[in-house]
């Protein structure tokens, strides 16, 4: 049985409803619920992880937005925050953790090292998390402040999570987006203002 058939066989109530106004309204309700409860996976790799931990501390208090629960198990998380540089040895581990996360899942690259390799332009560091997993939002800085992470969370909520489809629409969109993201040129190969 194909993976799409398995997905449709195990779907919930949304697979039994006719497509149209009802399904669109249901998608909006689920999008609203998803954006109110991110459960990030703890994946701190370097100095940016300290700022990520500060984001959960009382001064910035991520619990105000329903994100106080950082999950140690990828099977209970829906957001991966790559905070810090990714070494070649850590790359397969990062991909395994991403693959173990249930759908829908999102990835946030925190800091210049997670976004493009940063100052470590050598053989031991992956030049951006987008070489391994499809990244949804980038947070610049070295290291970025917790307020920048808060801003990125709100942008992720508004732009992606609230408008994310479900059921058959979700399966098609996720597989298409992952294929496009992995086939896209890396940030190092892109031509822009800096080259």
C-alpha positions, 0 to 999 in steps of 0.5 A: 500500500502506498504511503498516501493510501495509508495516510488516508486510511488512518485519517480522522474526521476531516477525511469523512467531511466533504471538501469546501466551506466546512473543511476550510472552516475546520482547517482554520480552527485547527490552524488557530489551535496549532499556532497557540501551542508550539512544542519545540524540540530541544536541539541546542548545538552551540552558543545560540542554545544559551539564548534559546534557553533564555527564551524559556526563562522567566524574563522572556517567559515563552509560557505566555504563548503556550511554548513553555514545554521544550520536548526532549523526545522528537515524537512529542515536538512539532517545531525544531529550533536548530540553534548553533552550528551543525557539524558533519558528525551531527548532521545525520543526528539532526536529520534523524530527529527531524524524521522522527517528528510527527507531521505537521512539523516546522524548522527554525534556524536560529543564528547565522551558523544554523542559517549559513554556516557563519564564520565556520567556512570549513570542511567540518561544519555544514553550511546551513541547516537547509542542506539537511532539512527544509527550514521554514524561518531564519533568525539572523544574529550571532547570537540572536537575542531571545526577543528575535526568537520571539519575533520569529515565533510570531512570524512563523505562527502568522505566515505558516502555521495558521494557514497550514492545510490538513488531511489530503491537502496537508500530505500533498503540500508537505511532500511537495515542499520538502522535495522543493526545499531539498532540490533548491540551491544552497544559500552558499550557491545563491547569487545576491547582493553580497557576491 
